[in-house]
Amino acid sequence: MKSQKKQNTLVCTILAASFGLGMLCTGCQTSVGGQTLPSAYYLRDDVQYFQKGPEFKLAREAAALKEARGEEMRNR
C-alpha cells in the first residue's frame, strides 16, 4: 500500500513539474491592469514586413473630386 501511495505522489509531482515547466516555456500575451503585454519572446519573433504604400491613401478619390469640380466649373 505504501508503495502505491509513493508511486502516486511521484506521478503527481512529475505531472505538476512538467505543467509548471510548460507554463514557463510558452510565450503568451497577457493582460495586466488593462494593458496587453507582449510575450516574453517578442524580440525573437518573426519580423512582419509591410510594403510601403502611397502616403495619401485617397489619391483616386481626390482626382475624381477635382475632375468633378472642373466639370462643374466648365458647365457654369
C-alpha positions in Angstrom: 0.0 0.0 0.0 2.8 2.4 0.8 4.5 1.7 -2.5 1.3 2.6 -4.4 1.0 5.9 -2.4 4.6 6.7 -3.1 4.1 6.0 -6.8 1.0 8.2 -7.0 2.9 11.0 -5.2 5.8 10.6 -7.7 3.5 10.7 -10.7 1.7 13.8 -9.3 5.0 15.5 -8.7 6.2 14.8 -12.2 2.9 16.0 -13.8 3.0 19.2 -11.7 6.6 19.9 -12.6 6.0 19.3 -16.3 2.9 21.5 -16.2 4.9 24.3 -14.4 7.8 24.0 -16.9 5.3 24.1 -19.8 3.8 27.3 -18.4 7.2 28.9 -18.1 8.3 27.9 -21.6 5.3 29.2 -23.5 5.3 32.8 -24.6 1.8 34.1 -24.4 0.4 37.6 -24.3 -1.0 38.6 -21.0 -3.2 41.3 -19.7 -2.2 43.2 -16.6 -4.2 46.2 -15.4 -6.0 46.6 -18.7 -2.7 46.6 -20.7 -1.9 43.9 -23.2 1.7 42.9 -22.7 3.7 41.1 -25.3 5.1 37.6 -24.9 8.5 37.1 -23.3 9.9 36.2 -26.7 8.7 39.2 -28.7 12.3 40.1 -29.6 12.8 36.7 -31.2 9.5 36.7 -33.2 9.4 36.9 -36.9 9.5 40.5 -38.3 6.5 41.3 -40.3 7.1 43.3 -43.4 4.5 45.7 -44.7 5.3 47.1 -48.2 5.4 50.9 -48.3 2.4 52.3 -49.9 1.4 55.8 -51.0 1.4 58.5 -48.4 -2.0 59.8 -49.4 -4.4 56.8 -49.4 -7.3 58.6 -51.2 -5.5 59.7 -54.4 -8.1 58.3 -56.8 -11.0 59.9 -54.8 -9.2 63.2 -54.7 -8.6 63.1 -58.5 -12.2 62.2 -59.1 -13.4 65.1 -56.9 -11.0 67.5 -58.7 -12.3 66.4 -62.1 -15.9 66.8 -60.9 -15.2 70.3 -59.7 -13.5 71.2 -63.0 -16.5 69.8 -65.0 -18.9 71.8 -62.8 -16.9 75.0 -63.4 -16.9 74.4 -67.2 -20.7 73.8 -67.1 -21.4 77.2 -65.5 
